[in-house]
Amino acid sequence: MVEQRNVSTERLRVRSGERGVTLMELIIVLAILSVLATAAIPAVKFEVKRNKERQLRADLWEMRRSIDMYKDVADLGGIQTKADSNNYPPDLQTLVNGVDVKDKKMRFLRAIPVDPMTGNTDWGLRSNQDPPDADSFGGQDVYDVYSKSTGTALDGTKYNTW
């Protein structure tokens, strides 16, 4: 029985030297992790911006396609429009609310998308009668949409020129 106690005491002595990590090892691991994290932050920001730009392009494409569909239906005589509108919708909400076409409600958008750059549904609008570089909306009809963000894209262009 005495021998068994000595063996277990020896095991405890050997293992007690292997228990834990030194302070130097912890500092080295933390330094490596902080360098890796510092390197990853710009990559994550870049990816977030790229995803927002991708969403902005998709939203603009969807709204412009809806405006074109409205105009096509109006050109075929399916929608009564004002004479000075050139058959474009009066506002974006009309595309969401829909119009009556041959006793059926036709909607062109499910909802006005949120601008990923500004975080709201307040889009810049251009009328067919407005000059192409106009910053203000004439209000006759909605010919085009753009982001009101003044930020610069990854390719160097301004978001409000997309």
N, C-alpha and C positions, 0 to 999 in steps of 0.2 A: 503494500500500500504506500509505503514511503517512496518507492520508485515512481509510482504513478504521479504523485504530487510533483516530483522533480521534473518529470517530462512535461506536464502541463505548465509548470512555471517557466520552463525553457521556451515553450511555444509562445507564451505571453511576452517574454522578453524580445523574441525575434520579431513578432508582429507589432509590438509597440513602436519600433523604429520605423515601420512602414506605414504608419497610420496617416495620413494627412498630406497636405501639399505645403511646400514652403512658401513663404511670402514672396520670394523672388519669382517663383513659377507663376503665382497669381498675377503679379505685376506684368510679366511678359505676356501672358494670355490676354489680359485686359488691354494692353497696348496693341496687340495684333488685332483684336476685335474692334478697337476704336479706329484703327487705320482702315480696316475693311468697311466699317460703317460709313466713314467719311468718304470713301471712294464710291459707295453705293448711292449716296444721297443725290448727287447730280444726275445719275442715271435714272433714278426714280422720278425726279422732277421732269426730266426730258420725256419720259414715257407718259406721264400724266398729261403734259402739254400736248403731246402727239395724239393721245386719245381724245382730248377735248377738240382738237382741230378736226379729227376724223368725224366726230359727232356734229360739229358745226357744218362741215361740208354736206353730211347726210341730211341734216335738217333743212339747209338752204335748198338742196336738190328736191326734197320732198315738197316744200312749200312752192317752189317754182313750178314743179310738175303739176301741182294742184291748181295753180293760177292758170297754167296752160290748158288743163282739162276744162276748167270753167269757161275759158274763152272759146274753146272748141265747141262746147255745147251751146254757148250763146251765139256763136257764128252760124250754127245750124238752125237757129231759131227756137231752141228749146227753153231759153231763159229770156225774159223781158229785161232789158237794160236801158239805162239812160242814153240819150243820143250822143252825149259828149264823152262817154266812158270807153268807147271803142271795144265794147263787149268784155271788158276786164271787170273783176269783182270790185265792189266799193270799199271793202276792207277784208282783213283776214278772218274776222269772226263770221262773215258770210260763208266762207268756205267750211267752217266748222258747223254752223247752224244748218246749212244746206238750203237748197231752193227747190221749188216745185217744178218738176219737169214731167209733163204729160200725166198729171195726177199722182205722181210719185215724188217722194222727198229724196233728193240726191245730195249727198254730202261728199265733199272733196277732201276734207281733213278730219281726223278723229279729234284732234286738239291742236292748239297752237303750241309748237314745241318751245321748250325753254332754251334760250341762248346759252350754251355752255360757257361762253366767255364772260357774260354779264350776270348770269344766274336768274334772269327773268324773261318774261314773254314779250317784252317791249322791243320789237324789231324795228329797224329803220325801213321806211317804205318809200318807193318811188312811183310817181304817177307817170302815165304815158306822155303827159304834157310837160313834165319836168325835164330840165336839161340833164344829160347823163351824169354830170358831176355835181348835181344839186345835193345839198345837205338837208334841205327842208322838204317836207311832203306837201304837194299842191292840194291833195285831198280829192281829186276827181275820181280816181280809180287806183287800184293796186296793180302796177305793171311789174314791179320787182321788189325784192326784199334783200336786206343786208344786215349784218351785225352792227350794233352801235358801239362795240368795243373799239377802243383806240389802240389796243395792243398790237404788237408785231408778231407775226407767225415765225415758225422755224425757218421758213424759206426767205424771210426778210420782207414779205409783203404785209400790208396792214389788213387786219380782219375786216374792216369796214369796206374794203375794196373787193372782197370776194363776191 
